[in-house]
Amino acid sequence: MLNQRLQQKLLQKLSPQQILLMKLLQIPTVGLEQRIKQEIEDNPALEMEEPDTVDTLEKTEEVSGDTSDEFSDSTEDEVDDYAKEDDYDLEDYMNTTDDDDIPEYKLKANNYSKDDEPHEIPFASGVSFHDYLISQLGLRNLDEKKHNIGLYIIGNLDDSGYLHRSVDAIADDLAFTQNISTTGEEVEEVLKIIQDFEPVGVGARDLKECLLIQLRKKMEEAPSAEIELAIRIISRYFNEFTKKHYDKIIKKAEISEDKLKKAIDEILKLNPKPGNSLSETTKTNHYIIPDFTVTNNNGELELTLNSWNMPELHVSRTYGEMLSDLSKGKKSKKQREAFSFIKRKVDSARWFIEAIKQRQNTLLNTMEAIVDYQKEYFLTGDETKLRPMILKDIAEKIGMDISTVSRVANSKYVQTDFGTFLLKNFFSESMTKENGEEVSTREIKKILSNIIEAEDKKKPLTDDKLAHLLKEKGYNVARRTVAKYREQLGIPVARLRKEL
C-alpha cells in the first residue's frame, strides 16, 4: 500500500567548486599542465599566457601569498558560500593593457651566444625489442611459411623474452587466425631458430630453459668444467638450486663445495630476463618530476613548489566585455540566453583560477607541516630520525580535513638532498620501545635492513633470531611482525639469502 509522509533529512553536499578543488589536489605537477589545457579547450572564457620557463621553474612560498579564502580549506566538514558573485571583482581576472601590468617576462630578453652550453637531455633513437628479433629473423634463409610462424612466435614473446604458450596452442592459432596449416613439431623447429637469436636466452618457455640456452651457448664459445657442471646442476637439480639446498646438490652430484661455488658463480652471470638486456634507449624513458624540493641551506630548510608548467591564467577580456554589454538595459530572449551562457563561462573560469591558487596554497601548507614535523630527517637523511606520523597529525597541524591531506600525499613527490621520494612514504605508524619511547615503524625497518645486510650470508638469520636481535636493541617486535616488515622490504627468507 502506498502512502505519503513528510520526512526531514540533514545532508551535506560539496559545492561544484569544492569538488573541483579536490580533483585538482589529486593531480601531480606533471599532470597539471594537461588539466589546464583541457579546461581552456572546454571554456573559451579562460585564457592563459605562457610563463617564462626560466623565471617560473620553481615557485616559492611567496607565490601562494594571501590566496583567496572563497574555497574551503578542507572538504565535507567545511562547506562555505564560495560561489557568491559579490566575492569577486571581475577586473581582478581580466587582461589589462596598462604598462604597469605587463608581465615581467615580456620585459626580459633571452639572449644566447654560440658559446652557451646546451643542457637538453639527449634521446637516442632505437628499435624495439620485438623489431630487433624480427630483423634477425629476416636474416635467416626461411621459406614464407616458416617466416610467418617465426613472426607469430616473436609476437607472443613478453617483454622479458619468454614464450608462455605451448607450441601446439600456437599451431592451432596459426590455423584459425592465419590459415597456416602447421604442427607443433614445425613450430618447435622455428622456435629453436629464434632461441639462437640475440639476446641469448630469448624464446625460452621458463627460467630453467632460459638459463640452459645461455649456458650451452657459453659452452660452445668457451668450454670449461665450471660451465659443464653448471649445465648439469640446472638440468638435474634445478629445484634444489632455486631453493638453495646446496648440501643436497653436493651429495647427489658428488662434488666438492668449491666446485659447486664456481659453477654457481657461472650461473649468477646469466640474465634471467634476456628481453630486458637491450639498451635502455630502445625502451620508454620514465622520469619522476617532483612536486616539491627541500634543500638544506646551512642548517635552514628551504621548501619550493615546482610550478614549471603553471601558466598565467585570466578571464578572457572579450568575454568580460560581452558580459558587461549584455548586462545593460532590457534584453531580448536571445540576449538573456547569451548573457546566461557567458556568465556561466566567466564564473567557471574564475572558479578554476581560484581553485588553482588554492591548490598551490594547500600543497605548500601541507608540505610545510610535513617538513616541520620531520625536520631531523630532512636535515640528516637518516631514516631512523623519521618520527611516527599519520594523516591526522598533519591535518590537525594545518587545520584541514584528513581526506585533503591524503589527496596531497598519495600522488606527490618531493626531491631532497638524499633522493626523490613519494610523499606518503613519510607517513608511518608508531611503536613503543621498551623504555616507553615512541618510534616510527620506518625506523624499525631500517634497523632490520641493516641487521640483515651485516649478517653472515653462509648462516643467514632466521626471523626468530632477527626478532631477538631487535629486542636486544629495545624494539619489542614479534616474529610475525619481523616477517611482515621483511616482506615489505622485499627481503627473502633466511634460506634464500644463503650463499656459499
N, C-alpha and C positions, 0 to 999 in steps of 0.2 A: 504494500500500500504506500502510495506516495504522499508525502506531507511537506509542508513548508515550515521553516523556523528561522529565527534570527540568531546569528552567532557572531561573536567578536573574536578576532584573532590579532595577535601582536606580531607583526612581521618586520624584519629588517631587510632592506634591499639596497644593494650598491647602485649608485648612480652610474650612468654610462661613462662619465669622466673618471670615476674611481676605477671602474673595470679597465679602462684604457691605461691608467697608470700601473695597475697591477700587471697587465700584459707587457708593458714596456720594461718593467723592473726585471722580468724574467729573461729578457733578451740580452745576451752578452754584447760587448762592444763590437765584435766582429760582425754581428748580425744587425746592428742598429742602422747602419747606412742603408741597407736594403729595405728595412722597415720604413724609413723616412721617405725613400724614393717611391715606395708603394703608396704611401699616404699622399704624396704630391701628385701622383698619377690619378688617384681617386678623387682628390679635392682640388679643383682649379683655383680655389681661393687661397691656397697655401703655396708659397714660393720660397726658393732658397737661393742664397749666394754662396758660391764655393769659397770655403775658408782658405787662408794661406796655409799651405801644408807645413811650412816651417814654423810659423808662429803659433799654430794651434795643435801641434802634435801632442802636446800634453797640456791639459787644463788643470791648474792647481785649485786649491780650496777656494781661492778668491773668485773663481768662476761662478760658484753657486751663490755667493753673496747672500743677500736677503731675498730669497726667491719668494714667489707668491705663496700665500697660505691658503689659496682657494681650495687646493686639494687637501684631502685628509691625510694626516701623517701616518695613518695605519689603514686598516681595512674595515671590516663589518662593524666594529665597535665604535667607529668614529665617523659617522655619516654627517656631511655638512651641506651647506647651501651654496656649493661651488658655482652652480650654473646661473646664478643671478646676473642679469645683464648689467646692473649698476656697479658690479665689482670690476668692470673693465672699462678702460678707455681705449677705444679702437685705434687712436693715434699712436699708442704705445707699440702697436704691432705693424704699423704701416711703414712702407718705404718712403723716406723723405729725401728731398733734394737739397737740404741745407748743407753748406760746406762743412759745418761742424759735425754732421752726422755721416760724412763719408767714411766708410770702413777703413781702418788703419792699413789693411793690406793693400788697398788701392793706391796708397801714397808711397809705397815702397817699390824699389826696383830690384829685380833679381838678376844681377849681372854675374855671369860666369866666364872665366877665362879658359883658354885651351889647356892651361896647366892644372885646372881644378881636377882633383881626383874623383872619379865617379864612385858611388857607393851602392849601386844597384846589385842585387843578388843575381848572379848569372844562372840561367836554367839551361842545362844541356838537353838536347832532344835525344830520343832513343826509341827503339821498338819495344812493343810489349812482350811479355813472356811467351804468350801463345804465338805471336807473329815470328818470334825468334825460332821457335820449333818448326813452324810451317816453312820458313826459309830453308831450314836444314832438310826438311822432307823433300823439298823441290830439288835438292842436290843428289838425291838417291835415284837410281835408274829403276823406277817402278812403273808398272803399267797403270792405266787410268783407274782401274778398279781398286788396286791396292793403294793408290794415291788418295782416292776418296775415302777408303777405310782409315788411312792414316790421319786425314783431316778430321774425321769424326772422332777418332780416339783423342787427338790433341784437344778438340773442343770439349771433351769430357774431363780433362785434367783440371784439378783445382789449382789455386794459386801456389800451393806448396809443391806441385808437380806430381801429385798422386792420382791414380785412377781408382775410383771407388765403385766401379761397375764390373761385373763379370764379362768375360769375352762372349759368352753365349747370349747375354742380355744385349750386348752391343750388336751382335749378329742379327738378333730379332729386330732391333730398332732400325738397322740399315735396310732390312727387307720391307718394313712397314712404311718408313718415312722417306726413303730414298730409292726404293725399288732396286736395291742392290742385293742379289742373292749370294750369300756367303755362309761360311761355317765358323764355329768357334775356333777351330784349328787355324783357319786362314787369318782370323783376327789376331790370334796369338802370335802368328808369324810376323805380322806387321807390327804388333806391339813390341816384339823383341828388337825390331829395327829401331823403333823410337827410343827404346831403353839404351840404345847405343849413342844417343844424341848428347849434346852438352846442354845444360849442366849434368854431370854424371849422377845417375840415380833417378832421373826423371822417368815417369811412366810406371813406377813401382806401385804395387797394389797394397802394400803395407810397409811398416818400418823395417821389418826383417828383410824383405826383398830389396828395399832401397839400400840398406847397408851392404848386402851381399853384392849388388850390382857395382857399388863403388869399390869394394874390396877386390873383386875379381878384375876390375879394370886396373887397379893398382898392381895386382899380381902380374898382369900381362906386361905392364910397363917397367916394373922394378920388383922382381920376385924376391921374397925374403921369408925366413922361417916365422917371423912375427906375424906377417900378413897371412901366411898359410894357417897358423894357429887361430888367428882372428876369424878366418872363414869357418874353421871347424867349430869354434865357440858359438858363432851366430847361427850356423846351420843346425847344430845338435843341442846346444844348451842355451837357446835364446831366452827361454822362460826364466832360467836360473840367473842369466845375465841381467835381465831387466829388474829382477828382484834383489840383485847384488848378493846372491847366495854364492859367494866366491869359494867357500870351503867345499861346497858340493861340486863345483866345476873342477877344482883341483883334484878331488878324489875320483870323479868319473873320468876325467881326461888324462889322469895320471901324469900331471905336470907339476912343476915347482911354482911357488908363489911368484918368484922373479919372472918366470916365463909368462905367467898369466898377466902380470903387471905390464910387461912390454906389449903383449897382444892387445890389452885394453887401451893402452896409450894409442895404438894404431886406430882402434875403433873410435876413440874420442876425437880423432882428427877428421872424422867423416861429417857430412852435412845431413842431418835428419830431414831437412826441408829444402831440397835442391832448387825448388822453384823460387825460393827467396834469395838465392845466391847471386841473382843478376844484379847488375849495377843499380844503385838507387835512382839513377837518372831515368830508368825505364819505368819507375813506379811513381804514383802520385805523391807529391810532397804535402805534408800536413804541418802547419805551423800554428802554435798557440799564440794568440795576440792577447797579452794581459790587459785586464780592465783597470788594474791599479799598479802603481810602482811605489815601493817603500825603500828608501835609501837611508843609510846611516851616515850622517854628516857630522863627524867629530862628536859622536855620542847623542846627537839630536836626530830623531827620526823624522823624515820628510815624506809626506804622502802626496802623490799626484794621481789624478784621474785621467786615464788615457782617453782623449777625445779627438783622436787623429781624424776620425771620419764624421765629425759633427759639423754640419754646415750651419750657416746663419739662416734662421727661418723668419719669415714675416708674412703678414696677411697681404694679399695682392692689393696694390693701390687701386687698380682698375675696379675690382670688386667692391672695395670700400667706397669709391666714388659713386658707383652704381647704387649701392645701398643707401648712400646719403641722398642721392637724387630721388630715388623712389619713395623715400620716407616723407617727402614734402607734398603737401596738398592732397586733394582727393585722388583716389586711384581707381582705375577700372579693374574688372575681374582679372584680366591677364596681368595687369601691373601688380595686383595683390599676390598673384601666384608667383610672379617673378621675384617680388620682394621677399616672400616666404622662402623661396628656394635659395636666393643669395644670402639671406640672413642665416639659414641653416649651415651653408657652406662656410661663411665667415666665422660663425660660432664654433663650428667644428675645427676650423684652422687654429683659432686662438686657444681652444681647449688642448689641441695637440701640442702647441708651442709651450703652454704651461705644464703639460704632462712631461715633456722632455726636460724642462727646467727642474721640475720636482723630482724626476728620476735621478738627475745628476746630484741634486741635493741629498736625496735619500741614500744613494750609493756612497757618497762621501761621509755622511753621518755614520752610517753602518760601519764602514771600513775604519774610520777614526776610532770608533769604540773598540773594534777588534784589535787594532794596533795598540791602543792604550791598555787593553786587557792582557795582551800577550807581549808586552813591551820587552821583557827579558829575552824572549825568543828572537824577536826581530833585531835585537842588538847583537846577539851572540850566534844565532843559528843552531843552538843546542836544543835538540828535541826534548831533552829531559827538563828544559825550562818551561815547556808548554804547560799552562795552567788548565785544570778542568774547566771546560766552557761549553755551555749548551745554548740553544737559541734563546731561551728565556732570559739568560744573563744579559745578552746584548739588547734584546727587546726592551727590557726594563731600563737599561742604561740610556737608550736614546728615545724612550717613550713611544715606541711603536708596537704594532702587533707582531706576534711570533711568526705569523704567515708571511709578513712583509720581509722580515729578516731571512726567512727560509728562501724566499724568491731571490733575494740578493746573493745568498751564499751558494746556492745549488749550481749555478752556471757561470760563476765569475772566477777569474784567475788573478793572482797577484804576483808580480815579479819582485823578488827580494835579492839581496846580495848573495843569497845561498841557493837560488834557483827559482823556478816559477811553479806555483802550487795552486791547486783548486782550493777555493776559499773554505769549502765545507770540511776540508781536511784538518782545519784548526779547531774544529769542534769535537769534543770528546767527553765521555762520562768521567766521573771521578771515582776513585777508590781510596779507602782509608788504610794507611800503613799501620804497623803495629804500635808506633809511637803516637798515633792519633792524627798525623798529618795527612791532609787530602792531596792526592796526586792524580795526574791525568793518566788515563789508560794508554795514551800515546807514549808516555814516559816509560811505562812498564814494557810496552812492545819494543821500544828502543833498547832497553837493557836486555831483554830476552834475545833480541837480534845480536847484540854484542857478545852475549854468552855463547850463542851457537857459533858465531863467527870465530871465536877463540878456542873452540873445543878441539880435542884430538880426533881428527877425521877417521883414524883407524878404530876408535872406540867412541862414536858419537853418543851424545847424552840423550837418554830417554826423556819422555815428558815428565815422568815421576822425578827424575834427577833434576830436571830443569825447575820444576816446582819447588824442590828442596833448596836449590841454589838461590832462587828468588826469595824464598822465606828467610834465608840467611842474610839477605840484603834488606830485610824489613818489609818485603812485599808478600803478604799472605794470600797467595793465589793458588786455587785448586788445580789439580792435574788437568781436569776437563777444560778449565779456563785457559791453561797454558796451551793445550791442543788447539783451542779456538783461535787464540792470538797467533799461534804458529801458522795455522792455515791462512789467516788473513794476511800474514806477511809473505805468503807464498813459499814457505819453507817445508820441505817434505819431512816424513817421519825419520827417526834415527837410522833405521836400516838402510834407507835410500840415500842417506848422507855419508854412508861409509865409503872410505877409499882405502886402497891397498898401500 
